[in-house]
């Protein structure tokens, strides 16, 4: 899960409607609270059958809203006040019922009335039985909601409460956060109609069937860039080496092993790309020979011959169209600026992102990074230590909003 300061002090309103997936909203609320968001929760009557409001009051540290006409409250239009307060809204899980009511403009309880009064970005994460999901009226309602500009985090195929597999499971937590990030993004449409190709993670260069060369890259920076491009409305292709992270939803993901496979995958998609970002830690060399059998230690071979891998980004930059934007990383442990500027020039990049994995907080596996951005037009921006997802936002801002 990516931490980000995007949710800090953000007034977030979570609506919980009545489905068995309701218990999963706890993790979303916890995530938002840990990111510094100010969270309020409202629940429908059926949601309260599945989970007690006390759980969500404890997690959000505020009373849960439930009644349109509370018995002991004064009859103020609380739903309108709450809707005016919110800066980000999400319905998790969203039942067929709430989708139907919302798309038809029905307001007959606290949740549905508040949703209609909202005027901030709003996300729906549907979850229901597969037959209900396939129902043409449910699909038509969803279509109307999507076309009206609301965000949808689609459900997944998997084990359902009914005891069999089908489409309709609530999206997993990582997807829900990815969707919330997109919903809350200040420049949601800034890459609409664009295709962004991102490389991420390490490559593996096989020595024999059981051994390989690789590096410490986890793919976090590359996946953060893919989230960021997705949040800005781009069509995203994420080409990644072996990584442990959940690959994002809503984009084409291509898993590869070696540098040569990554090279092929990038070249295949190069034509369609408006942006190409090389965040992968590509192995520069591979063993000259790949043994088909495990190499025995009795072979006594201590010198290994290596041969060079193709430089993916340099090849991309050489053969690109002028309007394509090519961004690279420079991982340097000494003389960072000099090497970064050399890579910018020699690989003909539009921009290079310099980072030093030896600096504290800027390593491979962590959630944070400390980078300096260099544009080929001479602009330079040194960023403080920040979350990788926030670095990703700054990288796109640096190119798209040069005057900021
Ligand atoms: N890169 C690439 N293909 C390679 C090597 C690197 O596309 N075979 C890309 C990386 O994804 C990164 C940039 O080139 O965006 C710079 O990578 P880096 O490892 O910092 O530098 P190298 O070009 O490998 O040079 P050196 O190892 O000498 O620093």
Boltz pocket constraint, residues with backbone or C-beta under 6 A from the ligand:
constraints:
  - pocket:
      binder: B
      contacts: [[A, 199], [A, 259], [A, 278], [A, 279], [A, 280], [A, 281], [A, 282], [A, 283], [A, 284], [A, 309], [A, 310], [A, 311], [A, 312], [A, 313], [A, 314], [A, 327], [A, 328], [A, 329], [A, 330], [A, 331], [A, 332], [A, 343]]
      max_distance: 6.0
